[in-house]
């Protein structure tokens, strides 16, 4: 199956890059189901947080996208909060108007939900 070949090649590429803040790969023997673990960047309110992402590849991948939360690491370091970007309006407002309050809240949620401290 073409999709399995593409996914296998991408797995090799991920393993070759060996990112310090991202670990990803198949869950068990299922090449079409991956788990990614993203660690929060140092110096951010997400530091020491461990964020899990569940990824499901369709059988017609790469012609159809996987089901996945994308660009989560970028959201930690440079969130896009303008028109055309998904966001919760109140969180975006606090991010723009009161960065200290935003970071305090982000840190509290990271500690509560992602094991950060």
Biopython code that builds the backbone (N, CA, C, O; Angstrom):
import numpy as np
from Bio.PDB.StructureBuilder import StructureBuilder

atoms = [
    (1, "UNK", "N", (0.853, -1.181, 0.000)),
    (1, "UNK", "CA", (0.000, 0.000, 0.000)),
    (1, "UNK", "C", (0.900, 1.247, 0.000)),
    (1, "UNK", "O", (1.845, 1.346, 0.783)),
    (2, "UNK", "N", (0.589, 2.181, -0.882)),
    (2, "UNK", "CA", (1.400, 3.390, -1.036)),
    (2, "UNK", "C", (1.479, 4.190, 0.262)),
    (2, "UNK", "O", (2.546, 4.687, 0.623)),
    (3, "UNK", "N", (0.355, 4.316, 0.962)),
    (3, "UNK", "CA", (0.351, 5.119, 2.191)),
    (3, "UNK", "C", (1.316, 4.554, 3.228)),
    (3, "UNK", "O", (1.992, 5.320, 3.915)),
    (4, "UNK", "N", (1.392, 3.250, 3.351)),
    (4, "UNK", "CA", (2.307, 2.639, 4.324)),
    (4, "UNK", "C", (3.761, 2.963, 3.980)),
    (4, "UNK", "O", (4.575, 3.205, 4.872)),
    (5, "UNK", "N", (4.082, 2.968, 2.690)),
    (5, "UNK", "CA", (5.444, 3.294, 2.266)),
    (5, "UNK", "C", (5.785, 4.742, 2.617)),
    (5, "UNK", "O", (6.869, 5.023, 3.127)),
    (6, "UNK", "N", (4.854, 5.661, 2.341)),
    (6, "UNK", "CA", (5.077, 7.081, 2.646)),
    (6, "UNK", "C", (5.236, 7.284, 4.149)),
    (6, "UNK", "O", (6.144, 7.992, 4.586)),
    (7, "UNK", "N", (4.371, 6.675, 4.932)),
    (7, "UNK", "CA", (4.433, 6.818, 6.392)),
    (7, "UNK", "C", (5.752, 6.250, 6.918)),
    (7, "UNK", "O", (6.372, 6.847, 7.799)),
    (8, "UNK", "N", (6.180, 5.116, 6.394)),
    (8, "UNK", "CA", (7.459, 4.520, 6.819)),
    (8, "UNK", "C", (8.632, 5.443, 6.518)),
    (8, "UNK", "O", (9.536, 5.591, 7.340)),
    (9, "UNK", "N", (8.619, 6.064, 5.340)),
    (9, "UNK", "CA", (9.684, 7.011, 4.987)),
    (9, "UNK", "C", (9.668, 8.223, 5.914)),
    (9, "UNK", "O", (10.721, 8.714, 6.320)),
    (10, "UNK", "N", (8.478, 8.700, 6.244)),
    (10, "UNK", "CA", (8.382, 9.852, 7.141)),
    (10, "UNK", "C", (8.824, 9.488, 8.550)),
    (10, "UNK", "O", (9.428, 10.314, 9.235)),
    (11, "UNK", "N", (8.540, 8.284, 8.993)),
    (11, "UNK", "CA", (9.008, 7.835, 10.301)),
    (11, "UNK", "C", (10.540, 7.829, 10.340)),
    (11, "UNK", "O", (11.134, 8.262, 11.327)),
    (12, "UNK", "N", (11.172, 7.347, 9.288)),
    (12, "UNK", "CA", (12.638, 7.351, 9.231)),
    (12, "UNK", "C", (13.182, 8.775, 9.289)),
    (12, "UNK", "O", (14.200, 9.024, 9.935)),
    (13, "UNK", "N", (12.517, 9.703, 8.623)),
    (13, "UNK", "CA", (12.948, 11.105, 8.635)),
    (13, "UNK", "C", (12.819, 11.702, 10.039)),
    (13, "UNK", "O", (13.714, 12.415, 10.492)),
    (14, "UNK", "N", (11.723, 11.416, 10.721)),
    (14, "UNK", "CA", (11.532, 11.906, 12.095)),
    (14, "UNK", "C", (12.623, 11.343, 12.998)),
    (14, "UNK", "O", (13.197, 12.072, 13.808)),
    (15, "UNK", "N", (12.907, 10.067, 12.866)),
    (15, "UNK", "CA", (13.951, 9.439, 13.681)),
    (15, "UNK", "C", (15.322, 10.038, 13.382)),
    (15, "UNK", "O", (16.136, 10.203, 14.291)),
    (16, "UNK", "N", (15.581, 10.364, 12.122)),
    (16, "UNK", "CA", (16.864, 10.953, 11.734)),
    (16, "UNK", "C", (17.041, 12.343, 12.335)),
    (16, "UNK", "O", (18.138, 12.695, 12.768)),
    (17, "UNK", "N", (15.974, 13.134, 12.365)),
    (17, "UNK", "CA", (16.067, 14.504, 12.877)),
    (17, "UNK", "C", (16.248, 14.539, 14.389)),
    (17, "UNK", "O", (16.933, 15.425, 14.900)),
    (18, "UNK", "N", (15.654, 13.599, 15.115)),
    (18, "UNK", "CA", (15.852, 13.468, 16.554)),
    (18, "UNK", "C", (15.701, 14.791, 17.309)),
    (18, "UNK", "O", (16.660, 15.272, 17.912)),
    (19, "UNK", "N", (14.521, 15.371, 17.281)),
    (19, "UNK", "CA", (14.241, 16.644, 17.947)),
    (19, "UNK", "C", (14.217, 16.485, 19.467)),
    (19, "UNK", "O", (13.642, 15.520, 19.972)),
    (20, "UNK", "N", (14.835, 17.416, 20.210)),
    (20, "UNK", "CA", (14.824, 17.327, 21.671)),
    (20, "UNK", "C", (13.456, 17.620, 22.285)),
    (20, "UNK", "O", (13.209, 17.251, 23.433)),
    (21, "UNK", "N", (12.569, 18.273, 21.549)),
    (21, "UNK", "CA", (11.268, 18.622, 22.127)),
    (21, "UNK", "C", (10.122, 17.834, 21.507)),
    (21, "UNK", "O", (8.962, 18.086, 21.834)),
    (22, "UNK", "N", (10.419, 16.883, 20.615)),
    (22, "UNK", "CA", (9.369, 16.099, 19.973)),
    (22, "UNK", "C", (9.781, 14.645, 19.885)),
    (22, "UNK", "O", (10.869, 14.309, 19.418)),
    (23, "UNK", "N", (8.888, 13.797, 20.341)),
    (23, "UNK", "CA", (9.056, 12.358, 20.190)),
    (23, "UNK", "C", (7.779, 11.850, 19.540)),
    (23, "UNK", "O", (6.684, 12.145, 20.019)),
    (24, "UNK", "N", (7.904, 11.100, 18.469)),
    (24, "UNK", "CA", (6.707, 10.604, 17.799)),
    (24, "UNK", "C", (6.976, 9.287, 17.111)),
    (24, "UNK", "O", (8.110, 8.966, 16.754)),
    (25, "UNK", "N", (5.918, 8.537, 16.934)),
    (25, "UNK", "CA", (6.026, 7.273, 16.228)),
    (25, "UNK", "C", (4.768, 6.464, 16.396)),
    (25, "UNK", "O", (3.835, 6.882, 17.081)),
    (26, "UNK", "N", (4.739, 5.298, 15.767)),
    (26, "UNK", "CA", (3.553, 4.449, 15.815)),
    (26, "UNK", "C", (3.233, 3.968, 17.228)),
    (26, "UNK", "O", (4.117, 3.774, 18.062)),
    (27, "UNK", "N", (1.950, 3.786, 17.459)),
    (27, "UNK", "CA", (1.472, 3.184, 18.701)),
    (27, "UNK", "C", (1.460, 1.674, 18.464)),
    (27, "UNK", "O", (0.680, 1.172, 17.655)),
    (28, "UNK", "N", (2.312, 0.971, 19.160)),
    (28, "UNK", "CA", (2.422, -0.473, 18.950)),
    (28, "UNK", "C", (2.863, -0.784, 17.532)),
    (28, "UNK", "O", (3.821, -0.194, 17.032)),
    (29, "UNK", "N", (2.175, -1.700, 16.888)),
    (29, "UNK", "CA", (2.509, -2.129, 15.530)),
    (29, "UNK", "C", (1.676, -1.415, 14.465)),
    (29, "UNK", "O", (1.841, -1.685, 13.275)),
    (30, "UNK", "N", (0.788, -0.512, 14.872)),
    (30, "UNK", "CA", (-0.126, 0.156, 13.937)),
    (30, "UNK", "C", (0.546, 1.361, 13.297)),
    (30, "UNK", "O", (0.648, 2.419, 13.919)),
    (31, "UNK", "N", (1.000, 1.211, 12.067)),
    (31, "UNK", "CA", (1.687, 2.281, 11.356)),
    (31, "UNK", "C", (0.775, 3.481, 11.105)),
    (31, "UNK", "O", (1.260, 4.590, 10.883)),
    (32, "UNK", "N", (-0.536, 3.267, 11.139)),
    (32, "UNK", "CA", (-1.499, 4.336, 10.848)),
    (32, "UNK", "C", (-1.960, 5.091, 12.096)),
    (32, "UNK", "O", (-2.754, 6.025, 11.994)),
    (33, "UNK", "N", (-1.477, 4.701, 13.245)),
    (33, "UNK", "CA", (-1.823, 5.388, 14.501)),
    (33, "UNK", "C", (-0.527, 5.736, 15.223)),
    (33, "UNK", "O", (0.222, 4.854, 15.644)),
    (34, "UNK", "N", (-0.277, 7.030, 15.356)),
    (34, "UNK", "CA", (0.931, 7.512, 16.030)),
    (34, "UNK", "C", (0.551, 8.316, 17.258)),
    (34, "UNK", "O", (-0.572, 8.804, 17.391)),
    (35, "UNK", "N", (1.516, 8.437, 18.144)),
    (35, "UNK", "CA", (1.408, 9.367, 19.263)),
    (35, "UNK", "C", (2.628, 10.273, 19.209)),
    (35, "UNK", "O", (3.753, 9.813, 19.010)),
    (36, "UNK", "N", (2.392, 11.556, 19.389)),
    (36, "UNK", "CA", (3.492, 12.518, 19.480)),
    (36, "UNK", "C", (3.507, 13.067, 20.894)),
    (36, "UNK", "O", (2.457, 13.324, 21.483)),
    (37, "UNK", "N", (4.688, 13.242, 21.426)),
    (37, "UNK", "CA", (4.853, 13.854, 22.740)),
    (37, "UNK", "C", (5.720, 15.086, 22.544)),
    (37, "UNK", "O", (6.861, 14.997, 22.090)),
    (38, "UNK", "N", (5.166, 16.226, 22.891)),
    (38, "UNK", "CA", (5.849, 17.506, 22.722)),
    (38, "UNK", "C", (6.144, 18.062, 24.103)),
    (38, "UNK", "O", (5.251, 18.136, 24.948)),
    (39, "UNK", "N", (7.383, 18.450, 24.337)),
    (39, "UNK", "CA", (7.735, 19.063, 25.613)),
    (39, "UNK", "C", (7.765, 20.576, 25.441)),
    (39, "UNK", "O", (8.221, 21.091, 24.420)),
    (40, "UNK", "N", (7.274, 21.271, 26.447)),
    (40, "UNK", "CA", (7.230, 22.730, 26.388)),
    (40, "UNK", "C", (8.617, 23.328, 26.311)),
    (40, "UNK", "O", (9.541, 22.843, 26.963)),
    (41, "UNK", "N", (8.772, 24.385, 25.515)),
    (41, "UNK", "CA", (10.083, 25.010, 25.346)),
    (41, "UNK", "C", (10.594, 25.684, 26.620)),
    (41, "UNK", "O", (9.817, 26.257, 27.384)),
    (42, "UNK", "N", (11.884, 25.611, 26.834)),
    (42, "UNK", "CA", (12.505, 26.276, 27.991)),
    (42, "UNK", "C", (12.244, 27.774, 27.931)),
    (42, "UNK", "O", (12.212, 28.373, 26.856)),
    (43, "UNK", "N", (12.059, 28.365, 29.102)),
    (43, "UNK", "CA", (11.842, 29.801, 29.185)),
    (43, "UNK", "C", (10.429, 30.237, 28.848)),
    (43, "UNK", "O", (10.148, 31.434, 28.772)),
    (44, "UNK", "N", (9.541, 29.280, 28.644)),
    (44, "UNK", "CA", (8.145, 29.615, 28.350)),
    (44, "UNK", "C", (7.276, 29.126, 29.508)),
    (44, "UNK", "O", (7.739, 28.336, 30.330)),
    (45, "UNK", "N", (6.018, 29.583, 29.587)),
    (45, "UNK", "CA", (5.147, 29.080, 30.649)),
    (45, "UNK", "C", (4.818, 27.596, 30.467)),
    (45, "UNK", "O", (4.235, 26.981, 31.360)),
    (46, "UNK", "N", (5.181, 27.024, 29.336)),
    (46, "UNK", "CA", (4.910, 25.617, 29.053)),
    (46, "UNK", "C", (6.102, 24.721, 29.387)),
    (46, "UNK", "O", (6.040, 23.507, 29.190)),
    (47, "UNK", "N", (7.191, 25.317, 29.895)),
    (47, "UNK", "CA", (8.403, 24.569, 30.215)),
    (47, "UNK", "C", (8.077, 23.410, 31.151)),
    (47, "UNK", "O", (7.312, 23.562, 32.103)),
    (48, "UNK", "N", (8.664, 22.262, 30.871)),
    (48, "UNK", "CA", (8.474, 21.016, 31.623)),
    (48, "UNK", "C", (7.113, 20.373, 31.403)),
    (48, "UNK", "O", (6.851, 19.297, 31.941)),
    (49, "UNK", "N", (6.244, 21.004, 30.627)),
    (49, "UNK", "CA", (4.967, 20.377, 30.299)),
    (49, "UNK", "C", (5.182, 19.286, 29.262)),
    (49, "UNK", "O", (6.067, 19.381, 28.412)),
    (50, "UNK", "N", (4.371, 18.263, 29.346)),
    (50, "UNK", "CA", (4.407, 17.168, 28.385)),
    (50, "UNK", "C", (3.029, 17.107, 27.735)),
    (50, "UNK", "O", (2.027, 16.839, 28.398)),
    (51, "UNK", "N", (2.994, 17.359, 26.435)),
    (51, "UNK", "CA", (1.741, 17.459, 25.697)),
    (51, "UNK", "C", (1.661, 16.306, 24.707)),
    (51, "UNK", "O", (2.548, 16.139, 23.870)),
    (52, "UNK", "N", (0.606, 15.515, 24.800)),
    (52, "UNK", "CA", (0.443, 14.353, 23.930)),
    (52, "UNK", "C", (-0.522, 14.684, 22.801)),
    (52, "UNK", "O", (-1.540, 15.349, 23.001)),
    (53, "UNK", "N", (-0.179, 14.206, 21.619)),
    (53, "UNK", "CA", (-1.005, 14.402, 20.435)),
    (53, "UNK", "C", (-1.250, 13.033, 19.810)),
    (53, "UNK", "O", (-0.312, 12.270, 19.581)),
    (54, "UNK", "N", (-2.494, 12.735, 19.542)),
    (54, "UNK", "CA", (-2.876, 11.479, 18.914)),
    (54, "UNK", "C", (-3.025, 11.723, 17.414)),
    (54, "UNK", "O", (-3.723, 12.651, 17.007)),
    (55, "UNK", "N", (-2.382, 10.908, 16.597)),
    (55, "UNK", "CA", (-2.371, 11.106, 15.148)),
    (55, "UNK", "C", (-2.900, 9.843, 14.470)),
    (55, "UNK", "O", (-2.417, 8.740, 14.725)),
    (56, "UNK", "N", (-3.899, 10.021, 13.603)),
    (56, "UNK", "CA", (-4.458, 8.903, 12.840)),
    (56, "UNK", "C", (-4.319, 9.201, 11.355)),
    (56, "UNK", "O", (-4.862, 10.188, 10.859)),
    (57, "UNK", "N", (-3.586, 8.341, 10.647)),
    (57, "UNK", "CA", (-3.395, 8.486, 9.204)),
    (57, "UNK", "C", (-4.486, 7.703, 8.474)),
    (57, "UNK", "O", (-4.733, 6.544, 8.808)),
    (58, "UNK", "N", (-5.142, 8.315, 7.483)),
    (58, "UNK", "CA", (-6.135, 7.577, 6.700)),
    (58, "UNK", "C", (-5.443, 6.634, 5.706)),
    (58, "UNK", "O", (-4.265, 6.812, 5.399)),
    (59, "UNK", "N", (-6.163, 5.650, 5.214)),
    (59, "UNK", "CA", (-5.579, 4.701, 4.272)),
    (59, "UNK", "C", (-5.161, 5.360, 2.964)),
    (59, "UNK", "O", (-4.290, 4.845, 2.264)),
    (60, "UNK", "N", (-5.777, 6.505, 2.623)),
    (60, "UNK", "CA", (-5.405, 7.196, 1.385)),
    (60, "UNK", "C", (-4.398, 8.325, 1.628)),
    (60, "UNK", "O", (-4.251, 9.215, 0.790)),
    (61, "UNK", "N", (-3.706, 8.292, 2.769)),
    (61, "UNK", "CA", (-2.621, 9.234, 3.035)),
    (61, "UNK", "C", (-1.529, 8.998, 2.000)),
    (61, "UNK", "O", (-1.284, 7.833, 1.685)),
    (62, "UNK", "N", (-0.871, 9.970, 1.458)),
    (62, "UNK", "CA", (-0.830, 11.393, 1.773)),
    (62, "UNK", "C", (-1.830, 12.248, 0.992)),
    (62, "UNK", "O", (-1.754, 13.476, 1.019)),
    (63, "UNK", "N", (-2.759, 11.601, 0.303)),
    (63, "UNK", "CA", (-3.741, 12.355, -0.477)),
    (63, "UNK", "C", (-4.858, 12.902, 0.395)),
    (63, "UNK", "O", (-5.598, 13.791, -0.030)),
    (64, "UNK", "N", (-4.988, 12.389, 1.594)),
    (64, "UNK", "CA", (-5.912, 12.909, 2.602)),
    (64, "UNK", "C", (-5.090, 13.142, 3.866)),
    (64, "UNK", "O", (-4.192, 12.358, 4.172)),
    (65, "UNK", "N", (-5.388, 14.213, 4.603)),
    (65, "UNK", "CA", (-4.564, 14.555, 5.770)),
    (65, "UNK", "C", (-4.845, 13.660, 6.974)),
    (65, "UNK", "O", (-5.934, 13.100, 7.104)),
    (66, "UNK", "N", (-3.853, 13.532, 7.848)),
    (66, "UNK", "CA", (-4.101, 12.816, 9.104)),
    (66, "UNK", "C", (-4.977, 13.662, 10.019)),
    (66, "UNK", "O", (-5.058, 14.881, 9.868)),
    (67, "UNK", "N", (-5.625, 13.005, 10.962)),
    (67, "UNK", "CA", (-6.353, 13.732, 12.005)),
    (67, "UNK", "C", (-5.347, 14.021, 13.108)),
    (67, "UNK", "O", (-4.828, 13.107, 13.749)),
    (68, "UNK", "N", (-5.079, 15.308, 13.319)),
    (68, "UNK", "CA", (-4.026, 15.672, 14.267)),
    (68, "UNK", "C", (-4.154, 17.142, 14.645)),
    (68, "UNK", "O", (-4.644, 17.955, 13.862)),
    (69, "UNK", "N", (-3.708, 17.471, 15.856)),
    (69, "UNK", "CA", (-3.564, 18.868, 16.258)),
    (69, "UNK", "C", (-2.225, 19.327, 15.710)),
    (69, "UNK", "O", (-1.188, 18.756, 16.048)),
    (70, "UNK", "N", (-2.235, 20.360, 14.863)),
    (70, "UNK", "CA", (-1.000, 20.775, 14.196)),
    (70, "UNK", "C", (-0.399, 22.024, 14.812)),
    (70, "UNK", "O", (-1.086, 22.819, 15.454)),
    (71, "UNK", "N", (0.887, 22.176, 14.602)),
    (71, "UNK", "CA", (1.657, 23.358, 14.972)),
    (71, "UNK", "C", (1.528, 23.731, 16.452)),
    (71, "UNK", "O", (1.563, 24.913, 16.795)),
    (72, "UNK", "N", (1.381, 22.747, 17.318)),
    (72, "UNK", "CA", (1.219, 23.048, 18.738)),
    (72, "UNK", "C", (2.477, 23.692, 19.313)),
    (72, "UNK", "O", (2.376, 24.586, 20.153)),
    (73, "UNK", "N", (3.651, 23.262, 18.883)),
    (73, "UNK", "CA", (4.883, 23.848, 19.416)),
    (73, "UNK", "C", (4.982, 25.317, 19.041)),
    (73, "UNK", "O", (5.392, 26.137, 19.862)),
    (74, "UNK", "N", (4.609, 25.662, 17.806)),
    (74, "UNK", "CA", (4.632, 27.067, 17.393)),
    (74, "UNK", "C", (3.621, 27.881, 18.202)),
    (74, "UNK", "O", (3.869, 29.049, 18.499)),
    (75, "UNK", "N", (2.490, 27.279, 18.561)),
    (75, "UNK", "CA", (1.505, 28.002, 19.365)),
    (75, "UNK", "C", (2.091, 28.378, 20.720)),
    (75, "UNK", "O", (1.684, 29.379, 21.310)),
    (76, "UNK", "N", (3.042, 27.590, 21.223)),
    (76, "UNK", "CA", (3.659, 27.905, 22.504)),
    (76, "UNK", "C", (4.586, 29.111, 22.402)),
    (76, "UNK", "O", (4.638, 29.935, 23.315)),
    (77, "UNK", "N", (5.311, 29.216, 21.302)),
    (77, "UNK", "CA", (6.359, 30.228, 21.209)),
    (77, "UNK", "C", (5.967, 31.467, 20.423)),
    (77, "UNK", "O", (6.484, 32.550, 20.698)),
    (78, "UNK", "N", (5.074, 31.341, 19.456)),
    (78, "UNK", "CA", (4.680, 32.486, 18.621)),
    (78, "UNK", "C", (3.236, 32.312, 18.163)),
    (78, "UNK", "O", (2.989, 32.085, 16.978)),
    (79, "UNK", "N", (2.289, 32.414, 19.077)),
    (79, "UNK", "CA", (0.901, 32.180, 18.690)),
    (79, "UNK", "C", (0.413, 33.200, 17.665)),
    (79, "UNK", "O", (0.734, 34.386, 17.747)),
    (80, "UNK", "N", (-0.365, 32.720, 16.704)),
    (80, "UNK", "CA", (-0.980, 33.579, 15.695)),
    (80, "UNK", "C", (-2.390, 33.892, 16.181)),
    (80, "UNK", "O", (-3.206, 32.985, 16.344)),
    (81, "UNK", "N", (-2.676, 35.145, 16.410)),
    (81, "UNK", "CA", (-3.972, 35.479, 17.004)),
    (81, "UNK", "C", (-4.756, 36.472, 16.167)),
    (81, "UNK", "O", (-5.604, 37.189, 16.698)),
    (82, "UNK", "N", (-4.496, 36.528, 14.890)),
    (82, "UNK", "CA", (-5.220, 37.451, 14.033)),
    (82, "UNK", "C", (-6.359, 36.778, 13.301)),
    (82, "UNK", "O", (-6.649, 35.600, 13.509)),
    (83, "UNK", "N", (-6.997, 37.548, 12.440)),
    (83, "UNK", "CA", (-8.092, 37.036, 11.638)),
    (83, "UNK", "C", (-7.605, 35.856, 10.803)),
    (83, "UNK", "O", (-6.503, 35.887, 10.255)),
    (84, "UNK", "N", (-8.420, 34.830, 10.713)),
    (84, "UNK", "CA", (-8.048, 33.656, 9.934)),
    (84, "UNK", "C", (-7.336, 32.588, 10.735)),
    (84, "UNK", "O", (-7.054, 31.511, 10.209)),
    (85, "UNK", "N", (-7.039, 32.859, 11.991)),
    (85, "UNK", "CA", (-6.394, 31.876, 12.852)),
    (85, "UNK", "C", (-7.391, 31.446, 13.918)),
    (85, "UNK", "O", (-8.167, 32.255, 14.426)),
    (86, "UNK", "N", (-7.356, 30.150, 14.250)),
    (86, "UNK", "CA", (-8.251, 29.656, 15.279)),
    (86, "UNK", "C", (-7.764, 30.133, 16.642)),
    (86, "UNK", "O", (-6.588, 29.980, 16.972)),
    (87, "UNK", "N", (-8.645, 30.698, 17.416)),
    (87, "UNK", "CA", (-8.290, 31.095, 18.772)),
    (87, "UNK", "C", (-9.558, 31.311, 19.583)),
    (87, "UNK", "O", (-10.646, 31.475, 19.030)),
    (88, "UNK", "N", (-9.406, 31.308, 20.873)),
    (88, "UNK", "CA", (-10.489, 31.677, 21.772)),
    (88, "UNK", "C", (-10.316, 33.162, 22.024)),
    (88, "UNK", "O", (-9.273, 33.597, 22.513)),
    (89, "UNK", "N", (-11.321, 33.928, 21.697)),
    (89, "UNK", "CA", (-11.205, 35.386, 21.710)),
    (89, "UNK", "C", (-10.707, 35.936, 23.045)),
    (89, "UNK", "O", (-9.856, 36.826, 23.057)),
    (90, "UNK", "N", (-11.209, 35.437, 24.148)),
    (90, "UNK", "CA", (-10.806, 35.953, 25.457)),
    (90, "UNK", "C", (-9.322, 35.684, 25.727)),
    (90, "UNK", "O", (-8.619, 36.541, 26.262)),
    (91, "UNK", "N", (-8.854, 34.499, 25.358)),
    (91, "UNK", "CA", (-7.440, 34.177, 25.551)),
    (91, "UNK", "C", (-6.571, 35.075, 24.679)),
    (91, "UNK", "O", (-5.536, 35.566, 25.127)),
    (92, "UNK", "N", (-6.989, 35.288, 23.444)),
    (92, "UNK", "CA", (-6.234, 36.168, 22.540)),
    (92, "UNK", "C", (-6.186, 37.593, 23.087)),
    (92, "UNK", "O", (-5.153, 38.257, 22.999)),
    (93, "UNK", "N", (-7.289, 38.060, 23.646)),
    (93, "UNK", "CA", (-7.331, 39.413, 24.205)),
    (93, "UNK", "C", (-6.344, 39.536, 25.356)),
    (93, "UNK", "O", (-5.592, 40.508, 25.421)),
    (94, "UNK", "N", (-6.336, 38.570, 26.261)),
    (94, "UNK", "CA", (-5.412, 38.607, 27.402)),
    (94, "UNK", "C", (-3.967, 38.535, 26.912)),
    (94, "UNK", "O", (-3.101, 39.234, 27.438)),
    (95, "UNK", "N", (-3.701, 37.701, 25.916)),
    (95, "UNK", "CA", (-2.348, 37.585, 25.363)),
    (95, "UNK", "C", (-1.852, 38.938, 24.868)),
    (95, "UNK", "O", (-0.699, 39.304, 25.100)),
    (96, "UNK", "N", (-2.714, 39.676, 24.190)),
    (96, "UNK", "CA", (-2.334, 40.973, 23.620)),
    (96, "UNK", "C", (-2.279, 42.063, 24.687)),
    (96, "UNK", "O", (-1.352, 42.873, 24.698)),
    (97, "UNK", "N", (-3.268, 42.091, 25.585)),
    (97, "UNK", "CA", (-3.407, 43.205, 26.526)),
    (97, "UNK", "C", (-2.661, 43.017, 27.841)),
    (97, "UNK", "O", (-2.273, 44.004, 28.466)),
    (98, "UNK", "N", (-2.451, 41.790, 28.274)),
    (98, "UNK", "CA", (-1.828, 41.551, 29.583)),
    (98, "UNK", "C", (-0.997, 40.271, 29.521)),
    (98, "UNK", "O", (-1.418, 39.221, 30.005)),
    (99, "UNK", "N", (0.180, 40.372, 28.923)),
    (99, "UNK", "CA", (1.021, 39.197, 28.700)),
    (99, "UNK", "C", (1.355, 38.488, 30.006)),
    (99, "UNK", "O", (1.419, 37.259, 30.031)),
    (100, "UNK", "N", (1.570, 39.227, 31.091)),
    (100, "UNK", "CA", (1.904, 38.598, 32.378)),
    (100, "UNK", "C", (0.756, 37.711, 32.857)),
    (100, "UNK", "O", (0.989, 36.595, 33.321)),
    (101, "UNK", "N", (-0.470, 38.195, 32.749)),
    (101, "UNK", "CA", (-1.633, 37.389, 33.148)),
    (101, "UNK", "C", (-1.756, 36.154, 32.257)),
    (101, "UNK", "O", (-2.063, 35.061, 32.735)),
    (102, "UNK", "N", (-1.514, 36.337, 30.966)),
    (102, "UNK", "CA", (-1.564, 35.206, 30.040)),
    (102, "UNK", "C", (-0.557, 34.137, 30.452)),
    (102, "UNK", "O", (-0.900, 32.958, 30.531)),
    (103, "UNK", "N", (0.689, 34.545, 30.717)),
    (103, "UNK", "CA", (1.735, 33.583, 31.062)),
    (103, "UNK", "C", (1.476, 32.908, 32.403)),
    (103, "UNK", "O", (1.781, 31.728, 32.572)),
    (104, "UNK", "N", (0.914, 33.651, 33.359)),
    (104, "UNK", "CA", (0.559, 33.060, 34.653)),
    (104, "UNK", "C", (-0.500, 31.982, 34.468)),
    (104, "UNK", "O", (-0.396, 30.896, 35.038)),
    (105, "UNK", "N", (-1.511, 32.283, 33.677)),
    (105, "UNK", "CA", (-2.575, 31.315, 33.412)),
    (105, "UNK", "C", (-2.039, 30.121, 32.630)),
    (105, "UNK", "O", (-2.370, 28.976, 32.939)),
    (106, "UNK", "N", (-1.213, 30.384, 31.619)),
    (106, "UNK", "CA", (-0.639, 29.294, 30.822)),
    (106, "UNK", "C", (0.203, 28.368, 31.696)),
    (106, "UNK", "O", (0.142, 27.147, 31.550)),
    (107, "UNK", "N", (0.982, 28.943, 32.596)),
    (107, "UNK", "CA", (1.795, 28.140, 33.505)),
    (107, "UNK", "C", (0.908, 27.289, 34.413)),
    (107, "UNK", "O", (1.173, 26.103, 34.604)),
    (108, "UNK", "N", (-0.143, 27.888, 34.971)),
    (108, "UNK", "CA", (-1.046, 27.147, 35.859)),
    (108, "UNK", "C", (-1.702, 25.976, 35.119)),
    (108, "UNK", "O", (-1.795, 24.873, 35.659)),
    (109, "UNK", "N", (-2.151, 26.212, 33.901)),
    (109, "UNK", "CA", (-2.779, 25.144, 33.119)),
    (109, "UNK", "C", (-1.753, 24.084, 32.727)),
    (109, "UNK", "O", (-2.080, 22.898, 32.679)),
    (110, "UNK", "N", (-0.528, 24.492, 32.448)),
    (110, "UNK", "CA", (0.520, 23.525, 32.116)),
    (110, "UNK", "C", (0.796, 22.628, 33.315)),
    (110, "UNK", "O", (0.919, 21.412, 33.164)),
    (111, "UNK", "N", (0.895, 23.215, 34.501)),
    (111, "UNK", "CA", (1.126, 22.429, 35.718)),
    (111, "UNK", "C", (-0.040, 21.469, 35.949)),
    (111, "UNK", "O", (0.165, 20.294, 36.255)),
    (112, "UNK", "N", (-1.267, 21.979, 35.799)),
    (112, "UNK", "CA", (-2.452, 21.165, 36.079)),
    (112, "UNK", "C", (-2.669, 20.053, 35.051)),
    (112, "UNK", "O", (-3.028, 18.934, 35.417)),
    (113, "UNK", "N", (-2.455, 20.352, 33.780)),
    (113, "UNK", "CA", (-2.845, 19.410, 32.729)),
    (113, "UNK", "C", (-1.691, 18.725, 32.010)),
    (113, "UNK", "O", (-1.911, 17.734, 31.312)),
    (114, "UNK", "N", (-0.468, 19.225, 32.160)),
    (114, "UNK", "CA", (0.646, 18.654, 31.394)),
    (114, "UNK", "C", (1.867, 18.364, 32.254)),
    (114, "UNK", "O", (2.951, 18.114, 31.726)),
    (115, "UNK", "N", (1.706, 18.394, 33.565)),
    (115, "UNK", "CA", (2.801, 18.020, 34.451)),
    (115, "UNK", "C", (3.943, 19.008, 34.547)),
    (115, "UNK", "O", (5.005, 18.663, 35.065)),
    (116, "UNK", "N", (3.760, 20.218, 34.068)),
    (116, "UNK", "CA", (4.830, 21.217, 34.151)),
    (116, "UNK", "C", (4.986, 21.750, 35.557)),
    (116, "UNK", "O", (4.119, 21.555, 36.408)),
    (117, "UNK", "N", (6.093, 22.422, 35.795)),
    (117, "UNK", "CA", (6.310, 23.053, 37.105)),
    (117, "UNK", "C", (7.526, 23.935, 37.051)),
    (117, "UNK", "O", (7.882, 24.558, 38.051)),
]
sb = StructureBuilder()
sb.init_structure("model")
sb.init_model(0)
sb.init_chain("A")
sb.init_seg("    ")
for serial, (resi, resn, name, xyz) in enumerate(atoms, 1):
    if name == "N":
        sb.init_residue(resn, " ", resi, " ")
    sb.init_atom(name, np.array(xyz, "f"), 0.0, 1.0, " ", f" {name:<3s}", serial, name[0])
structure = sb.get_structure()
